[in-house]
């Protein structure tokens, strides 16, 4: 049986809660638009091969992802955490929506069958903000420094975009160890 648990990881932990204009972000993160364009083009090319359409040019603001992570935690209580994750990825990377905006997050919750008013009330509170930051700190202390990162059976980890065969071998190792115990 496979149980997928999404955990917070803040790529930009010092991002202001209000986010920042994308142009400012790419200068700060990548040193300029040209380097960012090359990196994003490479990612978009790989995505296209896999049927994932990244449209980085649509992103106008780089958000703080704290509230998006909080929304995933909240939605998981209703069995919708994975749905929210997929919707957040599509909203940000394909549609260029600001997933730091509580109104956008409430609309995403609604698109996943959750009550937008309840989602907005939760987001308007500070509930679980400290938990998101604590989970992020825990990930860094474990040596995780990027995403994606897969932790299997609590003791095997692999970070970065990987070929399916690599992940399959990791799952095989974990399965053999589980049988041996």
N, C-alpha and C positions, 0 to 999 in steps of 0.2 A: 504494500500500500504506500502511496506517495501522499505526503501532506506538505503543501507549499505554504510557507509563511513569509510574507513580505515584511522586511525590516527596514527601518529608516536609515538612510545614508545621505548626509548632506554634502553634495559636491562643492558647495560654496557656503561653508558654515558661517562666514562673516558677512554674508549678503544681508543688506538692510531688509527688514521685514516688508517694506514696500517694494522691494526689488529695485531694478535700475534699468535705464534705457539700454537696449541691446548693444548699441554702438559703444557706449562706455564700457560695458562688460567685455566685449571682444578685445578692446585695447588693453584692459587690465589683465585679462586671462591669457590672451594669446599674443599680445604685443602689437596687434593691429588687424585690420580687416582682411588683408591679403592672406596672412597665415591662417586665420580662421576659415576663410573661404576654401583654402586648399584642404584643410582637415575635414570640414563639413562636406565638401565634394566627395572625398574618399569614402566617408561614412554613407553618404547618400547612394553612391555607386554600389557599395556592398548591400545596402538595404534593398535597392531595386532588384538585385539578383535574388534576394530572399522574399520578394513581394511586399516589402515594407517601404512606404513612400515617405521619406524624410523631406520636409520642406522648410529648411532652416531659414530661408529668406522671408518667410511669413512671420517669424518671431520678432516682435518689436520691443518687448521688455523681457529681461531675464528676471524671473521671480525668485523670491525666497520660496523654498519648497516645504517649509515647516508646516504650513496649514494643509498642504496637499498630503503630507505624511499623516497628519492628524486625521484627515478625512478618511484615509485608508483604514486607520485603526478603528474609527467610529463605524465605518461601513462593514468591517469584518464582524462586528457584533450581530449584524443582520444577514450574514452569509454573503455579503457583496464586496468584500475587500478586493478580490481578484478582478471583479468587473470594474471597480473604480480604478485600479491600477491601469488596466487596458485603456479605459476612457481617458485617464490623465495623459498617458503616452500619446494617444491619438490627438487629443486637444492641443497639447503643447507642440509635439514634433511634426504633426501633419497639418494642423489647422492654425498654429501660431497663436493660440489663445493664451492669455495670461493666467496660468494656474496658481498664481499667488493672490488673485482677486477672489474674495469670498463669494461674490455674486456668480462668477464663473464656476467656482467649486460647487455651489448649491445647484447650479444648472446641470453640472456633471452628475451630481448625486441623483437628481431627478431623472436623468437619462438612464440611470441604472436601477430605476424602480424605487428609489428612496424618496422620502418626503423632503422637498427642498427647504421648507420652513424649519424643519427639525435640524437639517444639516447646517443651515445658516445660524440657528441659535447655538449649536455646538461650536461652530467656527467663531462666533462672536465672543465666546468665552475663551479662557486660557486653558481649558481642560486638556490635559495630556501634552502640553507644550514641553514641560520638563521631561516627560517620558521620552518624547522624540529626541530631545537633546541627549538624554542619558543613553538611549540606544545607539545614537550616533557615536558618542564617546566610547562606548563598549566596543563597537566595531573597529574604531581606530586603535584601541588598546589590543585588540586581537590581531592587529597587523593588516586589517583590510584598508586599502587605500584607494579603491576605485570600484566601479560597478561595470558590469554585473559581477557579483560574487555569489557562488553557490556553495552552501555548506550542507554536506550530506552526512546523515547519521550523527550529527553533532561533533564530528571529529575530522572530517575530510573537507577541505576547502579548495576551490579553484576560482581564480579571479580573471576578469577580462573576458572579452568575446572569444568564445572557443568553438572549434568545430564540433559537430554533434558526436563524432567518434570519441573525442576527449571526454566529454561529459558521460558518454555511455561507459567508458572504462572506469570512470570514477564511481558510477552507480554499481558496476559489477564488483569492484573492490569492496564497497560498502555492503553489498548483498552477501558476498562470500564471508566477510567478517561477521555479519549478523547470524548466518547459519552456524558458524563455528562457535558462537557463544552459547 
